[in-house]
């Protein structure tokens, strides 16, 4: 008789404020592991993109439909037992509660305002202006102990950050 061990296939929600490296790190993990990647920014309605591009922060009413789309993507993957990665700021606990589920792991890319501000200033290919960083930082609620999460400092190179995330996923049993 053979015993099969069901492999847990996580869906990672790579989260943090704009400029923390969600797209870079998420893309590197997806490439290394062969997992699906969904850019959360691609699921924003055009009105949200225009609002942020004009320098106005999103409010909860703007975010709920977007978070629902992300939650559906996560559920499709977890229900099918498929691993995946989605990038999403997931700044508030209430937002993360919408995204939470079995085998969902939040990966919070955390850094100082100065670190992330420098990255935003250097970034040329995104609609999110650096002027919105302070509103994101003030909205960010820290990960609570009961949330399945990994918090990683963004001070290292993307390769070092990815290596740390993969090592810590392994310690969680993924």
N, C-alpha and C positions, 0 to 999 in steps of 0.2 A: 504494500500500500504506500503510495506516495502522498506526501503532504504538500499541498501548494500553499504558498504564502502569498496572499494578495498584496501586491505592491501598492502603497499609497502614492497616488499621483497628485502632487499639490498644484494649486493655482496660486501663484504669487501675485499679490497686489503691491507693486513697487510704488511706494508713496513718499510724499514730502512736498515741500513748497516748490514753486517753479524755480528752476535753475539748480535743483539738488542733484540732478543727473539721472532722473528716472528713465528717460528714453535710452540713454547710453548704456546704463547698467542693465536695464531690462532686455535690450537688444543683444548685449553680450551674453547674458545668461541663456536667452532663447537660442542663440547661435551655438553655444557650447553644449546645450542639452538637447537640441532638436525639438524644442517645445514651441507651440503656437504663441505668437505675440500680438497683443492688441494695444495699440496706442489709444489711451483714454481720450486724448485730445481730439482724435478723429471722430469720436462719438458726440462731441459737442454740437448742438444746433448752431446754425450760422449766427443767430441772434446773440448767443453767448460769446462767440468769437469776436463779433463786432463790438460788443460791450467791453470786453477785455482790451481789445486793440485800441479802443478810444480812451483807455486808462481808467475804466470804471470796474471796481471789483464785483464779482458775482455775489448774489445773495442766495439764501436757501431756496427761494422759489425758482431761481435759475438752475440750481444744481440738482434738484430732485429728479427731473426727467432724465438728465444725463446719468445720474447714479443708477437709475432704474435700467438704463441700457447696459451699463457696465455689469450690474448684477445679473442680468439675463445672460450675458456672455459667460460670466463665471459659472452660473448654474448649468448652462449647456455643457461646459467642460467637466465640472464635477459630476454631473449626472452620468456622463459618458465614461467617466474614469480617465479622462485625458488631462495631462498636465498642461499648464499654460501660464502665461504672464500677461498681466494687464497693468498699464501705468495709469495712476490716478492719484491726485493730490491727497484724497481721503483725510482732509484736515481735521474734521470733527469726529468724535466718538459716534455720534448719531449717523454720520455718513458711513463709517466703518461697519456699524450695525446692519445697514442695508446690504453691504457687500459680504458680510461674514457667512461662513458655512463650513461644512465638514471639508477638511483638507485645504482650506483657504489660509494662507500665511501672509500676514502683512510684513513687508520689508520696508522699514522707515529709513530713508536716507536723510540723516540728520547732520547739520553743520551750523556754524556760526553765521550770523547775519553778514559779516564781512566776507566770509568764504563764498557764500551763495550770491551775494551782491556783485562780487567781482565776476563770477561766472555769467550772471545775467547781463552785465554790462558788455561782456565780450561776445555774447551770443547775437548772431545777426539774422537767424532764420526762424524766428518765432514771433507770434503776434502778441505775446504777453510782455508788456513793457516792465522794465526794472522798477518803475514807480509803484507797482502793485505788490512788491515784495513785503513791505511793512504790513499791508492788510492781510496777506497770507500768514505771516508770522504771528500776528495778533489773533488770527482765527485758529491756528494750529493747537490742537489739544493733544497732550502727550499720550502715548500708549499706556493703557491701564494693564495691571498685572494679569487680569483674566483674559486678555486678548492674545491670541496666538500670533506672536510677532517677533521679529528680529530687528533690532535697532543697530544701524551701522553708521559710523562716522564717515563723512565724505572727504576727509582730509587726505586720504590715500589716492593712488592712481585708480582708474576704473578697473584695471586688472586685479589689483589688490582687494578692492571692494567686492568684486565678483567672487574671488577666491574665498573671502571671509563669509559671504552669504552662502555659498555652496557647502562650506565646512559646517556652518551652523545649521543648515537644513538637514544635513546628515545626523547631527546630534539630536534633532527633533524626530528622527526616524523616517525621513524622506529620501 
